Amino acid sequence: MTRPEHLSEHTNPEEHVTQPVDAQPATRTETDSLGSVEVPAGAYWGVHTMRALENFPISKRPISVYPDLIVALASVKQAAARANRDVGVLNQAKAGWIDEACQRIIDGELHDQFVVGVIQGGAGTSTNMNANEVITNLALEIAGYPKGRYDILHPIDDVNRSQSTNDTYPTAIKISLAFSLKTLLVELELLRQAFSRKSDEFHDILKVGRTQLQDAVPMTLGQEFHGFATTLGEDHARLTETIWLLSEINLGATAIGTGITADPGYGEAAVRHLNHITGLSLESAPDLIESTSDAGAFMSFSGSLKRSAIKLSKICNDLRLLSSGPQAGFGEINLPPRQAGSSIMPGKVNPVIPEAVSQVAYAIAGTDVTVTMAAEAGQLQLNAFEPVIAHSLLQSITWMRQACWTLRVNCVDGITANVERLGSMVASSVGVITALIPFIGYTAAASIAKEALATGRPVADLVVEAGLMSRSEVVRQLSPSRLSGIHPITTTIPVVDLQGEPSE
C-alpha cells in the first residue's frame, strides 16, 4: 500500500511504533467492513485510523496537538468502561484492562498515537476510532496479548460498548474545552495582575487623556492601566460563566440520541463516573435528541472567546499608540525592546509583542465565523462538522493562552513611563482648563483655551494674568489628584452650564 502523504510527512509510522529487539514483521493485517489493510506492526492504532490517514491528508496536524482532547477522550472511554461494568455488559477483566489503559493515556502516555488529522469527515468518527484502537491495543498489552488480538478485546464491541461517535465525540469536545479554558483563565488572571501592578506603579503620573485621538482632559497613567486590568477582570468573569455551556452533555445518547444499544442504566452511570474522573460538574441533557444535533453551546462559547480576544487586542492597540515614536509619536510609555525592528533602519525597535497578540485576536475572530458556519450547517439529527468546531475552539484557546503569557512576560512586566514627556505634555495641554470651569465659567475658559492654543503659553499663567484665579488656587485645582478625579473638586462657586450661565 502506498503510504498517504499525511502519514509520510507528519505522522510517519516509524515515529509512532514500538520497535521490537528481534526482527519482526513490519506490518500486521487488520480488517474492517471494507476489507483488509496493512498497519505498522508497532502502531497502537489500527485499520480505521489507517483509512483516516489516507482520506484526510489535509491539516498536517494530528489531534494530539490538543492534549486536553486526548485526555478528554480517554476520560469518556474510562467512564464508559466503568458504567458498562456496573450494568453488567462488560466483564470485570475487560473493564479493568480498558480502565488502566485509559488512565495511562490520561497520565500522558501514547499521545503520539493519536494521529488522525484535526480536519476530517465523518462527524468525528475517525477520532473516536483512533481512541478505541489505541485504548484496545494498550489494554491488550496490559493483559499480555499482542496488538491486534481483537478476538480477546475488541475496539468496537468492548471499548466502544454502549457508545456512538454521536455522543462520545461532542462530550469529549466539551470536556477538553473546559480543561483548556481553565488554563486560559489562569493566564488571563496573571495578565490582569500584571496590569494592576503597573497601575499602582504609575498611580501619580499625570498625562493627557484622549478621545477620538484628540486631546481631552488629564488623567493618570495609573488610571489608564487600571482600566486595562478592569477590562481583563471582566473578561475573566464572562469566560468563567461559559463553563455552564459545556456542562450539559449527551453521553448515553448513542446513535442520534435514541440510546439504542445502551442499557437503561448506562447513561446515568457513565455521567456519574465521568464527573468523578474529570472533576467537572457535568449533567445529562434533558433532551438527548436535541442535544445530539445542536451546536449552539459551541457558538456561544466561541462568541465569548472572541469578545475577550478583541478587547485584549484593543489594549494592545493602545500600548502601541502610547509607545509610538519614540521621538515623533506619543512616546508616553516604553515597551521593553524584544528584537531589532528593521533590516535597513538602525536602532528601530517595533512593538512586536502587542502586534502578535492582535494577530491572535484576528485569528480568533475568524474561527468564530468558522464555528458559526459549522454550527449552522448541521442537518437533521447530527452535526457532521464538529471536527472543525473542535479544532477552531481548541486552537483559539491555545493561542490566546500563549498570547496572554507572552504579553505579560515579554511586554507588560517591563513597561516603563516616560515621565518627563508626560509632564511636559500635561503642562502645555489646553485640556486642563476643563478643571477650572466651575471657578471661571465656560465662556472664560473657552477664551483662555483659544489663547493658549494660539500662543503656546501655559493655561495656568493665562488664568492668573487675567485675574480669574490666584496662582495658589490654580496650582491646587490643577494638582494631579484633582485633575485625574482621584479626589473630587470642591467649590462654593455656583456651577456653570456649557453656555456660561449659572445653573440652579
Phi, psi and omega per residue, in radians:
M1 nan 2.371 3.078
T2 -1.278 2.229 -3.114
R3 -1.209 2.262 -3.131
P4 -1.134 2.678 -3.092
E5 -0.981 -0.746 -3.111
H6 -1.042 -0.710 -3.113
L7 -1.232 -0.644 -3.064
S8 -1.323 -0.614 -3.026
E9 -1.651 -0.459 -3.075
H10 -2.162 -0.605 -3.093
T11 -2.183 1.012 3.107
N12 -0.947 2.134 -3.113
P13 -0.915 -0.616 -3.137
E14 -1.101 -0.359 3.123
E15 -1.509 -0.140 -3.013
H16 -2.250 0.471 -3.138
V17 -2.246 2.801 3.045
T18 -1.714 1.981 -3.071
Q19 -1.426 2.158 3.118
P20 -1.236 2.740 3.119
V21 -1.230 -0.819 3.130
D22 -1.492 2.761 3.129
A23 -1.091 2.252 -3.125
Q24 -2.349 2.783 3.069
P25 -0.978 2.520 -3.097
A26 -1.292 -0.405 -3.099
T27 -2.371 2.909 2.955
R28 -2.237 2.657 -3.111
T29 -1.653 2.220 3.046
E30 -2.168 2.659 -3.024
T31 -2.255 2.424 2.981
D32 -2.241 -2.930 -3.068
S33 -1.178 -0.265 3.138
L34 -1.628 -0.229 -3.117
G35 2.354 -2.859 -3.063
S36 -1.773 2.581 -3.136
V37 -2.406 2.508 3.044
E38 -1.536 2.212 -3.121
V39 -2.034 2.454 3.081
P40 -0.885 2.309 -2.995
A41 -1.018 -0.628 -3.081
G42 -1.548 -0.030 -3.098
A43 -1.280 2.446 3.061
Y44 -1.454 -0.320 3.059
W45 -1.498 2.979 -3.020
G46 -2.356 -2.571 -2.957
V47 -1.123 -0.726 -3.110
H48 -1.157 -0.674 3.092
T49 -1.171 -0.689 3.136
M50 -1.067 -0.715 3.129
R51 -1.158 -0.650 3.109
A52 -1.126 -0.650 3.099
L53 -1.129 -0.593 3.089
E54 -1.265 -0.684 -2.989
N55 -1.434 -0.487 -2.986
F56 -2.225 1.028 3.074
P57 -1.440 1.033 -2.929
I58 -1.843 -1.100 -2.960
S59 -1.432 -0.390 -3.000
K60 1.020 0.409 3.109
R61 -2.275 1.950 3.122
P62 -1.309 2.789 -3.132
I63 -1.076 -0.305 3.134
S64 -1.177 -0.175 3.063
V65 -1.174 -0.240 3.092
Y66 -2.012 1.487 -3.084
P67 -0.999 -0.576 3.137
D68 -1.098 -0.574 3.097
L69 -1.198 -0.681 3.131
I70 -1.149 -0.764 3.112
V71 -1.104 -0.711 3.130
A72 -1.105 -0.764 3.110
L73 -1.051 -0.791 3.131
A74 -1.132 -0.613 3.118
S75 -1.141 -0.731 3.109
V76 -1.101 -0.780 -3.119
K77 -1.169 -0.627 3.101
Q78 -1.151 -0.770 3.109
A79 -1.098 -0.693 3.130
A80 -1.112 -0.744 3.133
A81 -1.091 -0.732 3.138
R82 -1.168 -0.707 3.121
A83 -1.162 -0.728 3.109
N84 -1.105 -0.620 3.049
R85 -1.151 -0.748 -3.103
D86 -1.087 -0.706 -3.090
V87 -1.546 -0.029 2.983
G88 1.509 0.355 3.128
V89 -1.806 -0.018 3.093
L90 -2.406 2.192 -3.057
N91 -1.243 2.861 -3.021
Q92 -1.027 -0.695 -3.088
A93 -1.156 -0.878 -3.132
K94 -1.095 -0.769 3.130
A95 -1.048 -0.684 3.139
G96 -1.152 -0.733 3.117
W97 -1.098 -0.799 -3.140
I98 -1.103 -0.764 -3.129
D99 -1.010 -0.836 -3.123
E100 -1.145 -0.707 3.119
A101 -1.075 -0.771 3.124
C102 -1.087 -0.721 -3.126
Q103 -1.118 -0.685 3.114
R104 -1.129 -0.626 3.074
I105 -1.225 -0.719 3.067
I106 -1.009 -0.642 -3.137
D107 -1.370 -0.046 3.021
G108 2.002 -0.011 -3.110
E109 -1.406 2.580 2.966
L110 1.052 0.397 3.096
H111 -1.096 -0.476 -3.137
D112 -1.232 -0.151 3.114
Q113 -1.510 -0.091 3.092
F114 -1.609 1.544 -2.849
V115 -1.901 -0.144 -3.118
V116 -1.145 2.629 -3.081
G117 -1.232 2.682 -3.126
V118 -1.173 -0.473 3.081
I119 -1.784 2.105 -3.054
Q120 -2.715 2.645 2.989
G121 -1.449 3.054 3.029
G122 1.605 0.225 3.046
A123 1.069 0.460 3.106
G124 1.669 0.082 -3.122
T125 -1.031 -0.687 -3.136
S126 -1.104 -0.689 3.099
T127 -1.143 -0.780 3.139
N128 -1.065 -0.745 -3.127
M129 -1.259 -0.591 3.046
N130 -1.019 -0.773 3.120
A131 -1.141 -0.796 -3.141
N132 -1.016 -0.768 -3.076
E133 -1.224 -0.748 3.132
V134 -1.119 -0.788 3.136
I135 -1.089 -0.746 -3.132
T136 -1.071 -0.857 -3.080
N137 -1.233 -0.561 3.032
L138 -1.205 -0.699 3.103
A139 -1.115 -0.706 3.081
L140 -1.068 -0.718 3.104
E141 -1.083 -0.734 3.107
I142 -1.069 -0.656 -3.119
A143 -1.416 -0.114 3.100
G144 1.648 0.292 -3.141
Y145 -1.912 2.726 3.101
P146 -1.316 2.793 3.080
K147 -1.045 2.517 3.092
G148 1.551 -0.020 3.116
R149 -1.418 1.206 -3.052
Y150 -1.328 -0.115 2.993
D151 -1.275 -0.349 3.094
I152 -1.565 -0.846 3.130
L153 -2.495 2.193 -2.995
H154 -1.893 2.412 -3.124
P155 -1.055 -0.596 -3.102
I156 -1.704 -0.886 -3.065
D157 -1.143 -0.505 -3.074
D158 -1.953 -1.026 -3.073
V159 -1.200 -0.603 -3.131
N160 -1.718 0.292 -3.092
R161 -1.066 2.359 3.125
S162 1.148 0.364 -3.072
Q163 -2.293 2.842 2.970
S164 -2.467 2.693 3.002
T165 -0.973 -0.524 -3.126
N166 -0.988 -0.506 -3.138
D167 -1.977 -0.590 -3.102
T168 -1.246 -0.662 -3.061
Y169 -1.218 -0.914 3.095
P170 -1.091 -0.564 3.081
T171 -1.117 -0.774 3.124
A172 -1.123 -0.656 3.109
I173 -1.058 -0.836 -3.105
K174 -1.090 -0.710 3.122
I175 -1.135 -0.763 -3.132
S176 -1.125 -0.647 3.093
L177 -1.149 -0.687 3.106
A178 -1.120 -0.759 3.085
F179 -1.053 -0.851 -3.085
S180 -1.150 -0.676 -3.135
L181 -1.067 -0.674 -3.131
K182 -1.076 -0.676 3.118
T183 -1.252 -0.592 3.061
L184 -1.131 -0.738 -3.130
L185 -1.075 -0.597 3.092
V186 -1.102 -0.832 -3.135
E187 -1.170 -0.635 3.129
L188 -1.127 -0.685 3.114
E189 -1.197 -0.689 3.093
L190 -1.099 -0.662 3.094
L191 -1.166 -0.732 3.082
R192 -1.017 -0.757 3.135
Q193 -1.104 -0.652 3.120
A194 -1.096 -0.774 3.090
F195 -1.149 -0.629 3.127
S196 -1.125 -0.691 3.100
R197 -1.121 -0.696 3.087
K198 -1.150 -0.596 3.080
S199 -1.052 -0.756 3.096
D200 -1.150 -0.729 -3.119
E201 -1.113 -0.625 -3.081
F202 -1.749 0.348 -2.978
H203 -0.955 -0.746 -3.008
D204 -1.824 0.190 -3.100
I205 -1.568 1.938 -3.091
L206 -1.378 2.543 3.113
K207 -2.611 2.994 3.086
V208 -1.591 2.198 3.023
G209 -1.358 2.843 -3.114
R210 -2.450 2.431 2.973
T211 -2.222 2.355 -3.087
Q212 0.966 0.571 3.141
L213 1.153 0.215 3.089
Q214 -1.903 2.650 -3.114
D215 -1.024 2.360 3.085
A216 -2.153 -2.639 -3.095
V217 -1.425 2.819 -3.134
P218 -1.224 2.754 3.043
M219 -2.660 -3.120 3.026
T220 -1.826 2.687 3.058
L221 -1.082 -0.564 3.087
G222 -1.082 -0.690 3.097
Q223 -1.105 -0.689 -3.137
E224 -1.093 -0.799 -3.135
F225 -1.268 -0.510 3.051
H226 -1.126 -0.651 3.070
G227 -1.073 -0.700 3.082
F228 -1.054 -0.795 -3.118
A229 -1.101 -0.712 3.135
T230 -1.109 -0.747 3.104
T231 -0.997 -0.811 -3.129
L232 -1.163 -0.608 3.083
G233 -1.121 -0.717 3.095
E234 -1.116 -0.723 3.121
D235 -1.136 -0.656 3.087
H236 -1.029 -0.764 -3.139
A237 -1.145 -0.750 -3.117
R238 -1.153 -0.727 3.137
L239 -1.187 -0.625 3.095
T240 -1.040 -0.662 -3.126
E241 -1.139 -0.396 -3.084
T242 -1.294 -0.165 3.103
I243 -0.960 -0.654 -3.100
W244 -1.135 -0.465 3.104
L245 -1.101 -0.476 -3.055
L246 -1.676 -0.049 -3.007
S247 -1.454 -0.376 -3.130
E248 -1.570 2.057 -3.063
I249 -2.154 2.891 -3.124
N250 -2.015 0.416 3.123
L251 -1.058 2.269 -3.035
G252 1.799 -0.170 -3.131
A253 -1.288 -0.418 -3.013
T254 0.805 -2.348 -3.029
A255 -1.241 2.103 3.081
I256 0.948 0.151 3.090
G257 1.783 0.107 -3.096
T258 -1.442 -0.356 -3.067
G259 1.357 0.189 -3.124
I260 -1.041 2.466 -3.117
T261 1.358 -0.104 -3.123
A262 -1.788 2.468 3.046
D263 -1.095 2.523 -3.123
P264 -0.970 -0.474 -3.134
G265 -1.617 -0.050 -3.048
Y266 -1.154 -0.834 -3.026
G267 -1.002 -0.848 -3.132
E268 -1.099 -0.723 -3.141
A269 -1.155 -0.700 -3.115
A270 -1.129 -0.776 3.134
V271 -1.133 -0.686 3.121
R272 -1.075 -0.818 3.135
H273 -1.154 -0.658 -3.106
L274 -1.142 -0.662 3.074
N275 -1.113 -0.695 3.121
H276 -1.162 -0.698 -3.101
I277 -1.210 -0.769 -3.016
T278 -1.595 -0.376 -3.048
G279 1.347 0.175 3.125
L280 -1.640 3.000 3.095
S281 -1.961 1.313 -3.101
L282 -1.583 2.640 3.087
E283 -2.497 2.640 -3.118
S284 -1.279 2.390 3.124
A285 -1.105 2.479 3.141
P286 -1.179 -0.477 3.128
D287 -2.195 1.748 -3.043
L288 -1.243 -0.498 3.066
I289 -1.123 -0.875 3.137
E290 -1.098 -0.778 -3.076
S291 -1.105 -0.590 -3.122
T292 -1.229 -0.547 -3.082
S293 -1.689 -0.294 -2.999
D294 -1.643 2.298 3.096
A295 -1.992 0.369 -3.098
G296 -1.064 -0.621 3.139
A297 -1.076 -0.652 3.128
F298 -1.181 -0.646 3.096
M299 -1.137 -0.797 -3.135
S300 -1.105 -0.740 3.113
F301 -1.084 -0.771 3.139
S302 -1.089 -0.701 3.126
G303 -1.084 -0.710 3.112
S304 -1.153 -0.676 3.128
L305 -1.156 -0.723 3.112
K306 -1.106 -0.755 3.129
R307 -0.958 -0.823 -3.118
S308 -1.157 -0.714 -3.118
A309 -1.142 -0.723 -3.119
I310 -1.186 -0.671 3.104
K311 -1.181 -0.614 3.069
L312 -1.145 -0.669 3.109
S313 -1.145 -0.648 3.094
K314 -1.055 -0.728 3.091
I315 -1.070 -0.745 3.127
C316 -1.120 -0.656 3.065
N317 -1.067 -0.710 3.107
D318 -1.117 -0.729 3.118
L319 -1.088 -0.670 3.118
R320 -1.148 -0.745 3.121
L321 -1.148 -0.811 -3.085
L322 -1.115 -0.488 -3.121
S323 -1.725 0.046 -3.040
S324 -1.086 2.631 -3.107
G325 2.134 -1.978 0.106
P326 -1.397 -0.232 -3.077
Q327 -1.611 -0.708 -3.033
A328 -1.812 0.169 3.118
G329 -2.022 -2.689 3.108
F330 -1.147 -0.878 3.100
G331 1.018 0.534 -3.090
E332 -1.427 -0.584 3.100
I333 -2.225 2.818 3.119
N334 -2.034 2.071 3.027
L335 -1.454 2.532 3.126
P336 -1.074 2.294 3.132
P337 -1.222 2.200 -3.076
R338 -1.874 -0.457 3.135
Q339 -2.925 2.790 3.084
A340 -1.050 2.405 -2.984
G341 -1.676 -0.124 -3.082
S342 -2.664 2.556 3.065
S343 -1.525 -0.060 -3.100
I344 -2.282 -0.475 -3.097
M345 -1.785 1.847 -3.100
P346 -1.074 2.440 3.044
G347 1.455 -0.109 -3.116
K348 -1.308 2.303 3.105
V349 -2.227 2.200 -3.070
N350 -1.761 2.726 3.108
P351 -1.407 1.164 -2.948
V352 -1.189 -0.551 -3.109
I353 -1.211 -0.909 3.055
P354 -1.015 -0.624 3.117
E355 -1.079 -0.743 -3.131
A356 -1.152 -0.720 -3.125
V357 -1.116 -0.726 3.112
S358 -1.086 -0.653 3.116
Q359 -1.137 -0.602 3.035
V360 -1.072 -0.743 3.128
A361 -1.078 -0.709 3.123
Y362 -1.109 -0.696 3.128
A363 -1.141 -0.695 3.132
I364 -1.141 -0.687 3.070
A365 -1.063 -0.673 3.115
G366 -1.179 -0.734 3.130
T367 -1.193 -0.459 3.058
D368 -1.104 -0.675 3.065
V369 -1.123 -0.734 3.116
T370 -1.040 -0.824 -3.140
V371 -1.073 -0.744 -3.135
T372 -1.066 -0.815 -3.135
M373 -1.152 -0.699 -3.140
A374 -1.158 -0.662 3.113
A375 -1.151 -0.698 3.138
E376 -1.177 -0.535 -3.024
A377 -1.373 -0.094 3.084
G378 -1.046 2.472 -3.068
Q379 -2.222 2.271 3.074
L380 0.968 -2.102 -2.951
Q381 -1.575 0.076 -3.100
L382 -2.714 2.564 3.005
N383 -1.752 2.001 -3.085
A384 -1.402 -0.060 -2.967
F385 -1.919 0.360 3.126
E386 -1.135 -0.472 3.069
P387 -1.006 -0.759 3.138
V388 -1.275 -0.486 3.040
I389 -1.133 -0.840 -3.133
A390 -1.057 -0.846 -3.139
H391 -1.050 -0.792 -3.097
S392 -1.080 -0.817 -3.078
L393 -1.260 -0.725 3.134
L394 -1.181 -0.657 3.063
Q395 -1.119 -0.750 -3.129
S396 -1.065 -0.799 3.129
I397 -1.097 -0.787 -3.116
T398 -1.075 -0.827 -3.128
W399 -1.144 -0.709 -3.120
M400 -1.193 -0.656 3.088
R401 -1.070 -0.806 3.131
Q402 -1.192 -0.576 3.101
A403 -1.145 -0.750 3.097
C404 -1.064 -0.708 -3.130
W405 -1.105 -0.882 -3.076
T406 -1.209 -0.570 3.092
L407 -1.130 -0.691 3.140
R408 -1.239 -0.922 -2.998
V409 -1.314 -0.720 -3.018
N410 -1.718 0.008 -3.123
C411 -2.423 -1.227 -2.954
V412 -1.042 -0.773 -3.104
D413 -1.032 -0.455 -3.085
G414 -1.801 0.139 -3.119
I415 -1.221 2.368 3.039
T416 -2.173 2.784 -3.123
A417 -1.701 2.432 3.034
N418 -1.561 1.419 -2.946
V419 -1.078 -0.767 -3.104
E420 -1.088 -0.749 -3.135
R421 -1.174 -0.723 3.109
L422 -1.055 -0.757 -3.132
G423 -1.117 -0.730 -3.121
S424 -1.191 -0.591 3.131
M425 -1.235 -0.646 3.093
V426 -1.168 -0.727 -3.108
A427 -1.069 -0.587 -3.109
S428 -1.711 0.075 -3.067
S429 -1.390 2.284 3.074
V430 -1.296 -0.378 -3.093
G431 -1.064 -0.370 -3.121
V432 -1.158 -0.336 -3.130
I433 -1.053 -0.444 3.140
T434 -1.015 -0.601 -3.130
A435 -1.191 -0.327 -3.090
L436 -1.702 -0.048 3.140
I437 -0.970 -0.722 3.137
P438 -1.085 -0.304 -3.061
F439 -1.818 -0.546 -3.077
I440 -2.062 -0.149 3.138
G441 1.522 2.742 -3.058
Y442 -1.168 -0.720 -3.073
T443 -1.092 -0.830 3.119
A444 -1.124 -0.684 3.138
A445 -1.110 -0.722 3.120
A446 -1.100 -0.674 3.130
S447 -1.151 -0.734 3.112
I448 -1.123 -0.740 -3.122
A449 -1.076 -0.736 3.135
K450 -1.093 -0.755 3.135
E451 -1.163 -0.693 3.141
A452 -1.104 -0.705 3.114
L453 -1.147 -0.641 -3.092
A454 -1.301 -0.629 -3.034
T455 -1.761 -0.371 -3.072
G456 1.367 0.151 -3.118
R457 -1.463 2.664 3.137
P458 -1.101 2.477 3.117
V459 -1.020 -0.734 -3.088
A460 -1.014 -0.772 -3.134
D461 -1.094 -0.728 -3.094
L462 -1.188 -0.666 3.124
V463 -1.135 -0.759 3.141
V464 -1.155 -0.780 -3.129
E465 -1.091 -0.546 3.123
A466 -1.385 -0.043 3.125
G467 1.258 0.322 -3.092
L468 -1.417 -0.554 3.121
M469 -2.648 2.754 3.076
S470 -1.370 2.787 3.138
R471 -1.029 -0.785 -3.092
S472 -1.113 -0.668 -3.131
E473 -1.232 -0.677 3.092
V474 -1.089 -0.788 3.133
V475 -1.055 -0.728 -3.122
R476 -1.148 -0.781 -3.098
Q477 -1.281 -0.379 3.121
L478 -1.751 0.354 3.079
S479 -1.219 2.688 -3.130
P480 -0.937 -0.711 -3.091
S481 -1.140 -0.666 -3.130
R482 -1.364 -0.715 -3.132
L483 -1.101 -0.627 -3.081
S484 -1.489 -0.125 3.124
G485 1.446 0.146 3.109
I486 -1.125 -0.670 3.032
H487 -2.090 2.308 -3.104
P488 -1.204 2.577 3.067
I489 -1.284 2.318 3.087
T490 -2.037 2.357 -3.122
T491 -2.759 2.616 3.058
T492 -1.714 -0.045 3.119
I493 -1.261 2.382 -3.124
P494 -0.990 2.462 3.081
V495 -1.150 2.428 -3.102
V496 -1.985 2.287 -3.131
D497 -1.391 -3.134 -3.032
L498 -1.179 -0.227 3.093
Q499 -1.644 0.020 3.106
G500 1.518 0.075 -3.139
E501 -1.718 2.427 3.099
P502 -1.032 2.413 3.090
S503 -1.838 2.723 -3.111
E504 -1.399 nan nan
